[in-house]
Amino acid sequence: MKIKSKKCKYAMVRDQIVASVLERNLPDGSQLPPESELVGMLNVARNTVRTALELLVTEGIVVKRRGHPCIINRKAMVEIPVPRQIAWIDIKNSVSSNPVYFEIFRTLAEESIRRNIRVNYVSLLSEEMMQSYLIAEHNYIGTILIAPDSSLGCGFLKKLKTKQLVLLDPSDLKLHYRMVGTDNYSGACKAISYLIKQGHRKIVFMGIAPTFSSYAPFGERLRGYRDTMDAAGLERVELFSESMDVYRNIKPFLEAHRNIINGADALFAISDMLALTLLTIVPTLGFRIPEDISLIGFDGIIHSEFVVPSLTTVRQPFEEIARRTLEIILDFEEKSFSADSNSCQIEPDLRLGGTVIKRKSIK
């Protein structure tokens, strides 16, 4: 977990050390691992660990002796409550493979630490791992699950006993669960409306066919594109790769559809990852971005800010999704369950970059 604020980083490391001592119920006089080991365990710089330890020494929680490991003083920890725990269930390794979920997870984890709550990342890749979690389910005050599409995910959802459950990126808003996600439909409408206002008329939707069955929000983005184009009286043009290999072999795909690209004045990519690939490959076919073709993505991942030109994209509200998810879990006991009041789609923002320009003439 990477923490942006240097000031709060050492404090968060301090909290992690205390939480680990309490969770493992280490006795008074136990030794902490050496600084070098803590650096590796916590994935932070040595100076950050050193500052965190100095803070613990000042608080009397740790006793430091020159040339010896730090000693735990449990008496000073009597008033420190044991951190509550939230489980983030990952069935598809989404946090490591999807920058969007990584940003939400990171933000949620940082905010939770400030409230003395620990977010445990739980990977469930098999039936056995699922059963193991169900046994320990009672240890958590809440469970977060990316809306399941797989048979394993749907089966797991049915077996959960907890009512303190939040689904991320719901594919069906009528499900009787608390759900938080991006309003992908309004985000796509916002992107296409912006392109139209900038004088674009030949806007091509770029998608990857296999992903529509595994990631429901893509369908909402496509629907937003279609409705906005129809409302403007513009012809819809949609290109779908039938293979996930499009990221590595997109040039042959574009060459096969050169006539469509040649007639376009803008491309709307289903995701930033696809948009960033297009940003690199489209110019090799002789089309300049944005001079010949404007380009807009969807997600707002950090990578999109550090390309040339920077990517115009629909940025998902990572911080608000994380805040609202945590709020639902913590407020559960004070509110009666209502699918309407506990489910929300948050509207994303359009982040302008250098890949869209105003058209002086219409193709």
C-alpha positions as CSV (number, residue, x, y, z in Angstrom):
1,M,0.0,0.0,0.0
2,K,1.5,3.3,-1.1
3,I,0.6,6.4,0.9
4,K,0.7,9.8,-0.7
5,S,1.1,12.0,2.3
6,K,4.6,11.7,3.8
7,K,3.4,13.3,7.1
8,C,0.7,10.6,7.7
9,K,2.8,7.7,6.4
10,Y,4.8,7.2,9.6
11,A,1.7,7.6,11.7
12,M,0.0,4.9,9.6
13,V,3.0,2.6,10.0
14,R,2.8,3.3,13.8
15,D,-0.9,2.2,13.7
16,Q,0.0,-0.9,11.7
17,I,2.6,-2.0,14.3
18,V,0.2,-1.4,17.2
19,A,-2.6,-3.3,15.4
20,S,-0.3,-6.2,14.7
21,V,0.7,-6.4,18.4
22,L,-2.9,-6.4,19.5
23,E,-4.2,-8.8,16.9
24,R,-1.4,-11.3,17.6
25,N,-1.8,-10.7,21.4
26,L,1.9,-10.4,21.9
27,P,2.9,-10.4,25.6
28,D,4.6,-7.7,27.5
29,G,8.4,-7.7,26.8
30,S,8.1,-9.2,23.3
31,Q,10.6,-8.0,20.8
32,L,9.6,-6.2,17.6
33,P,11.3,-7.3,14.4
34,P,14.5,-5.3,13.4
35,E,14.0,-2.1,11.4
36,S,15.3,-3.9,8.2
37,E,12.5,-6.5,8.5
38,L,9.8,-4.0,9.2
39,V,10.8,-2.1,6.1
40,G,10.2,-5.2,4.0
41,M,7.0,-6.2,5.9
42,L,5.4,-2.8,5.6
43,N,6.8,-1.8,2.2
44,V,8.0,1.6,3.3
45,A,11.3,3.4,3.6
46,R,13.6,2.9,6.5
47,N,13.3,6.5,7.7
48,T,9.5,6.1,7.8
49,V,9.9,3.0,10.0
50,R,12.4,4.8,12.2
51,T,10.1,7.8,12.7
52,A,7.2,5.5,13.5
53,L,9.3,3.7,16.1
54,E,10.4,7.0,17.7
55,L,6.7,8.0,18.0
56,L,6.0,4.7,19.7
57,V,8.9,5.2,22.1
58,T,7.6,8.7,22.9
59,E,4.2,7.2,23.7
60,G,5.8,4.6,25.9
61,I,4.5,1.7,23.8
62,V,7.9,0.6,22.8
63,V,11.2,0.6,24.8
64,K,14.3,1.2,22.7
65,R,17.7,0.0,23.8
66,R,20.9,0.7,21.8
67,G,22.1,-2.4,20.1
68,H,19.0,-4.4,21.0
69,P,15.6,-5.1,19.5
70,C,12.7,-2.8,20.5
71,I,10.6,-4.2,23.4
72,I,6.8,-4.0,23.6
73,N,5.3,-2.3,26.7
74,R,1.8,-3.7,26.9
75,K,0.9,-1.6,29.9
76,A,0.9,1.5,27.7
77,M,-1.4,-0.2,25.3
78,V,-4.2,-0.9,27.8
79,E,-6.3,2.0,26.6
80,I,-5.8,1.3,22.9
81,P,-8.8,-0.5,21.4
82,V,-8.3,-3.5,19.3
83,P,-8.9,-2.5,15.6
84,R,-12.1,-3.6,14.1
85,Q,-11.7,-5.5,10.8
86,I,-13.3,-5.2,7.4
87,A,-12.8,-7.9,4.7
88,W,-12.2,-7.0,1.1
89,I,-13.0,-10.2,-0.8
90,D,-11.3,-10.6,-4.1
91,I,-12.4,-13.5,-6.3
92,K,-10.7,-12.4,-9.6
93,N,-7.4,-10.8,-8.3
94,S,-9.1,-7.5,-9.2
95,V,-6.9,-5.3,-7.0
96,S,-3.7,-6.4,-8.6
97,S,-5.0,-6.6,-12.2
98,N,-7.3,-3.6,-12.3
99,P,-6.0,-0.1,-11.4
100,V,-9.5,1.2,-10.7
101,Y,-10.0,-1.3,-7.8
102,F,-6.5,-0.7,-6.6
103,E,-7.2,3.0,-6.2
104,I,-10.5,2.3,-4.3
105,F,-8.8,-0.3,-2.1
106,R,-5.9,2.0,-1.3
107,T,-8.2,4.9,-0.4
108,L,-10.4,2.7,1.7
109,A,-7.5,1.2,3.6
110,E,-6.0,4.6,4.4
111,E,-9.3,6.1,5.6
112,S,-9.9,2.9,7.7
113,I,-6.5,3.1,9.5
114,R,-7.4,6.7,10.6
115,R,-10.5,5.2,12.3
116,N,-8.6,2.4,13.9
117,I,-10.1,-0.1,11.5
118,R,-8.1,-2.7,9.5
119,V,-9.0,-3.7,6.0
120,N,-7.9,-7.3,5.3
121,Y,-7.4,-8.3,1.7
122,V,-8.8,-11.8,1.3
123,S,-8.2,-13.6,-2.0
124,L,-10.6,-16.4,-2.8
125,L,-9.5,-18.3,-5.9
126,S,-11.0,-21.7,-5.0
127,E,-13.9,-23.4,-3.2
128,E,-11.5,-24.3,-0.3
129,M,-10.4,-20.8,0.3
130,M,-14.1,-19.7,0.3
131,Q,-15.0,-22.2,2.9
132,S,-12.1,-21.1,5.1
133,Y,-13.3,-17.5,5.0
134,L,-16.9,-18.4,5.8
135,I,-15.6,-20.0,9.1
136,A,-13.9,-16.7,10.1
137,E,-16.6,-14.5,8.7
138,H,-17.8,-13.5,12.2
139,N,-14.5,-11.7,12.9
140,Y,-15.4,-8.9,10.5
141,I,-17.7,-5.9,11.0
142,G,-18.3,-5.7,7.3
143,T,-17.5,-7.4,4.0
144,I,-16.8,-5.7,0.6
145,L,-17.2,-7.8,-2.5
146,I,-16.8,-6.7,-6.2
147,A,-20.1,-7.6,-7.8
148,P,-19.7,-11.2,-8.8
149,D,-20.2,-12.5,-12.3
150,S,-18.4,-15.9,-11.9
151,S,-20.1,-19.0,-10.6
152,L,-17.7,-19.0,-7.6
153,G,-18.6,-15.4,-6.8
154,C,-22.3,-15.9,-7.0
155,G,-22.1,-19.1,-4.9
156,F,-20.0,-17.3,-2.3
157,L,-22.5,-14.5,-2.1
158,K,-25.4,-16.9,-1.3
159,K,-23.4,-18.5,1.5
160,L,-22.5,-15.3,3.3
161,K,-24.3,-14.9,6.6
162,T,-23.4,-11.3,7.3
163,K,-25.8,-8.5,6.5
164,Q,-23.1,-5.9,6.6
165,L,-22.1,-6.5,3.0
166,V,-21.4,-3.9,0.3
167,L,-21.1,-4.8,-3.4
168,L,-18.9,-2.7,-5.7
169,D,-19.7,-2.1,-9.3
170,P,-23.1,-3.8,-9.2
171,S,-24.4,-5.2,-12.5
172,D,-28.0,-5.3,-11.3
173,L,-29.2,-2.4,-9.2
174,K,-32.3,-4.4,-8.3
175,L,-30.3,-6.8,-6.2
176,H,-31.3,-6.6,-2.5
177,Y,-27.8,-5.7,-1.3
178,R,-26.1,-2.4,-0.5
179,M,-24.2,-1.4,-3.6
180,V,-21.8,1.4,-4.4
181,G,-20.3,2.2,-7.8
182,T,-19.7,4.7,-10.6
183,D,-22.6,5.8,-12.7
184,N,-21.0,4.5,-15.9
185,Y,-24.0,5.5,-18.0
186,S,-23.9,9.2,-17.1
187,G,-20.1,9.2,-17.4
188,A,-20.3,7.9,-21.0
189,C,-23.1,10.4,-21.8
190,K,-20.9,13.2,-20.4
191,A,-17.9,12.1,-22.6
192,I,-19.9,11.9,-25.8
193,S,-21.7,15.1,-25.1
194,Y,-18.4,16.9,-24.6
195,L,-17.0,15.5,-27.9
196,I,-20.2,16.7,-29.7
197,K,-19.9,20.2,-28.2
198,Q,-16.3,20.3,-29.4
199,G,-17.5,19.8,-33.0
200,H,-17.0,16.0,-33.4
201,R,-19.6,14.1,-35.4
202,K,-17.9,10.8,-36.4
203,I,-17.3,9.3,-33.0
204,V,-16.3,5.7,-32.9
205,F,-16.8,3.5,-29.9
206,M,-13.8,1.2,-29.2
207,G,-14.5,-2.0,-27.2
208,I,-13.3,-5.5,-26.4
209,A,-16.1,-8.0,-26.9
210,P,-15.0,-10.6,-24.2
211,T,-14.9,-8.0,-21.4
212,F,-18.6,-7.2,-21.7
213,S,-19.5,-10.6,-20.2
214,S,-17.0,-10.3,-17.3
215,Y,-17.3,-6.6,-16.4
216,A,-20.9,-5.3,-16.3
217,P,-20.1,-1.5,-16.2
218,F,-18.8,-1.7,-19.8
219,G,-22.4,-2.4,-20.9
220,E,-23.5,0.8,-19.2
221,R,-20.8,2.8,-21.0
222,L,-21.9,1.4,-24.3
223,R,-25.5,2.3,-23.6
224,G,-24.5,5.8,-22.7
225,Y,-22.6,6.2,-26.0
226,R,-25.6,4.9,-28.0
227,D,-28.2,7.0,-26.3
228,T,-26.2,10.2,-26.6
229,M,-25.4,9.6,-30.2
230,D,-29.0,8.8,-31.0
231,A,-30.3,11.9,-29.2
232,A,-27.9,14.0,-31.3
233,G,-29.0,12.3,-34.5
234,L,-25.5,11.0,-35.2
235,E,-24.6,7.7,-36.7
236,R,-23.2,5.1,-34.3
237,V,-20.0,3.4,-35.2
238,E,-18.8,0.6,-32.9
239,L,-15.6,-1.5,-33.2
240,F,-15.2,-4.6,-31.0
241,S,-12.2,-6.8,-30.9
242,E,-13.1,-10.4,-30.5
243,S,-9.9,-11.2,-28.6
244,M,-8.3,-9.9,-25.4
245,D,-5.0,-9.9,-27.3
246,V,-6.0,-6.6,-28.8
247,Y,-3.7,-4.9,-26.2
248,R,-0.7,-6.6,-27.7
249,N,-1.9,-6.9,-31.3
250,I,-4.1,-3.8,-31.7
251,K,-2.2,-2.6,-34.8
252,P,-3.5,-5.4,-37.1
253,F,-7.0,-4.9,-35.7
254,L,-6.8,-1.1,-36.5
255,E,-5.3,-1.8,-40.0
256,A,-8.2,-4.2,-40.7
257,H,-10.6,-1.3,-39.9
258,R,-8.5,1.5,-41.4
259,N,-11.5,2.8,-43.4
260,I,-13.5,3.3,-40.2
261,I,-10.6,5.0,-38.4
262,N,-10.0,7.2,-41.5
263,G,-13.5,8.4,-41.4
264,A,-13.5,9.2,-37.6
265,D,-12.8,12.5,-35.9
266,A,-12.9,11.0,-32.4
267,L,-12.4,7.6,-30.6
268,F,-14.2,6.8,-27.3
269,A,-12.3,3.9,-25.7
270,I,-14.1,1.6,-23.3
271,S,-11.3,2.1,-20.7
272,D,-8.1,4.1,-20.1
273,M,-6.0,1.0,-20.7
274,L,-7.4,0.7,-24.2
275,A,-7.1,4.4,-24.7
276,L,-3.5,4.5,-23.7
277,T,-2.8,1.7,-26.2
278,L,-4.6,3.6,-28.9
279,L,-2.6,6.7,-28.1
280,T,0.6,4.8,-28.9
281,I,-0.5,2.8,-31.9
282,V,-2.9,5.1,-33.8
283,P,-0.1,7.6,-34.8
284,T,1.9,4.7,-36.4
285,L,-0.9,4.3,-38.9
286,G,-0.5,8.0,-39.9
287,F,-3.2,9.6,-37.8
288,R,-2.2,12.3,-35.4
289,I,-3.8,12.6,-31.9
290,P,-5.5,15.0,-31.4
291,E,-5.0,16.9,-34.7
292,D,-6.6,14.2,-36.9
293,I,-8.5,12.2,-34.3
294,S,-9.5,13.1,-30.8
295,L,-9.3,10.4,-28.1
296,I,-11.2,10.0,-24.8
297,G,-11.0,7.2,-22.3
298,F,-12.8,6.1,-19.2
299,D,-11.6,5.4,-15.6
300,G,-9.1,8.2,-14.7
301,I,-6.3,5.9,-13.7
302,I,-3.1,7.6,-12.7
303,H,-1.2,6.5,-15.8
304,S,-3.4,8.7,-18.0
305,E,-2.0,11.9,-16.4
306,F,1.6,11.0,-17.4
307,V,1.5,10.4,-21.1
308,V,2.0,12.9,-23.9
309,P,-0.4,14.3,-24.6
310,S,-2.2,13.7,-21.3
311,L,-5.4,11.7,-21.8
312,T,-8.9,13.2,-21.6
313,T,-10.9,10.8,-19.6
314,V,-13.9,10.2,-17.4
315,R,-12.4,9.8,-13.9
316,Q,-14.2,7.4,-11.6
317,P,-14.8,8.9,-8.1
318,F,-12.4,6.5,-6.2
319,E,-12.3,8.6,-3.1
320,E,-16.1,9.0,-2.8
321,I,-16.7,5.3,-3.5
322,A,-14.3,4.4,-0.7
323,R,-15.8,6.9,1.7
324,R,-19.4,5.9,1.0
325,T,-18.6,2.2,1.2
326,L,-17.0,2.6,4.7
327,E,-19.8,4.9,5.7
328,I,-22.4,2.2,4.9
329,I,-20.6,-0.5,6.9
330,L,-20.1,1.8,10.0
331,D,-23.6,3.1,9.9
332,F,-25.3,-0.2,9.5
333,E,-26.3,-0.7,13.1
334,E,-27.8,2.8,13.3
335,K,-30.0,2.5,10.2
336,S,-32.6,0.0,9.1
337,F,-31.7,-1.6,5.7
338,S,-33.2,-0.1,2.6
339,A,-32.0,-1.0,-0.8
340,D,-32.8,2.6,-2.0
341,S,-30.9,4.4,0.8
342,N,-27.9,2.1,0.9
343,S,-27.3,1.8,-2.8
344,C,-25.8,4.5,-4.8
345,Q,-24.2,5.2,-8.1
346,I,-21.8,8.2,-8.0
347,E,-21.4,10.4,-11.0
348,P,-17.9,10.6,-12.4
349,D,-16.1,13.8,-13.5
350,L,-14.7,14.6,-17.0
351,R,-10.9,15.3,-16.7
352,L,-9.7,17.3,-19.6
353,G,-6.3,16.5,-21.2
354,G,-4.6,17.1,-24.4
355,T,-6.1,14.3,-26.6
356,V,-9.3,16.3,-27.5
357,I,-9.4,19.5,-29.5
358,K,-12.2,21.6,-30.9
359,R,-13.0,20.8,-34.5
360,K,-13.0,23.8,-36.9
361,S,-14.7,21.8,-39.6
362,I,-16.8,18.7,-39.7
363,K,-15.6,15.7,-41.6
